[in-house]
């Protein structure tokens, strides 16, 4: 990582893409830019490490990051990818405990770090920013709640179907097919639904044998979306 | 449930136990009490149903509630029990989408419901309340993140050990033993770690055979806490 010296420090321009700060005046953005520490990371670098004690709120000025945890077995548990304009690190910034996940730069990435003692005054002064942060936390909690449910109550095939349906774009209104373009990598699916790559490959092969999915060049076609939904809703849980 | 008519409506007294509102003046509490709708639920009644569209923030004036989801298979996925003084329903109150979980009264319970359009002004006017809500959301996100990790990367025995260690009270400093008193019910453990009651019973029997846990009257004794921790950290994942 590279800390940028003050002379070359991106000014408020670096904060313009941040959705959390949308609508703030140039003056307010300048104040935040002065309090922020801008840091560049190269693709693949670790931006944040689980269990460490730093507590900055991180604003993604440019680039893309991935939030993960690594199991002792080496298995990656993937939480979310966040694009430029998004934020991460809210949990430790707000509750004061160590980092609960690890964050990696997926591209060359520019982060504006805001120290926790600058966050409180910012939220107090600008209610729309505070409201957006509250709404973002609520939405992240909703996603995590759904994911705990799926991991607890659905078997691997059902979790795979749920994830494929989330990723797919319907071909046309009322059509039975939907597409994922490009086709998702089996390792990515495995890290997202909490299983092994081998198990994803087995379950995709089983869905293909049943005529429910079909590889088509670089895309994956869900051939019968309704029947996939039925299978998701109806199958009994297995352990 | 019983809506209380205005004449018998609990006044600010009903809001005094709510930790989110701690430190507010009697005048501020009276304003909130007037905006709130107090409702009584009997033990076992449903207070909130997943997928419904009401969006009140719910303050637990008295009693205790349980947040769950039910799978089509009938399996219960348990999120958390919340005591008097706590709040629930923040997610839909903040992001405006349908309820993402179901909430049941575990005892006779008195809820003060605050409509979403009363929540914004309350948070804007009282920064300590807003800060406490932010911290509570962050802490809930941390718990959910850990749970997604455990469900994704740990096998059933490891998840069981993690939950037993969370529930246990060490006997004395430096001692190898810890106790859970009373011993947890197998169905409760199953709903919490995302497996079946039968599987919990099998894994507890396996831990007992290895001398790691022992039933002692109404309590469960973890006889070798260090070896349980090692097993949690070291075992490879199985699927």
Interface residues (C-beta under 8 A of the other chain):
Chain A: X69 X71 X72 X73 X75 X77 X79 X90 X91 X92 X93 X94 X95 X97 X100 X101 X120 X123 X124 X127 X130 X131 X133 X134 X135 X137 X138 X139 X140 X141 X142 X144 X145 X146 X147 X148 X149 X151 X152 X153 X154 X156 X193 X194 X195 X196 X199 X233 X234 X236 X237 X239
Chain B: X69 X71 X72 X73 X75 X77 X79 X90 X91 X92 X93 X94 X95 X97 X100 X101 X120 X123 X124 X127 X130 X131 X133 X134 X135 X137 X138 X139 X140 X141 X142 X144 X145 X146 X147 X148 X149 X151 X152 X153 X154 X156 X193 X194 X195 X196 X199 X233 X234 X236 X237 X239
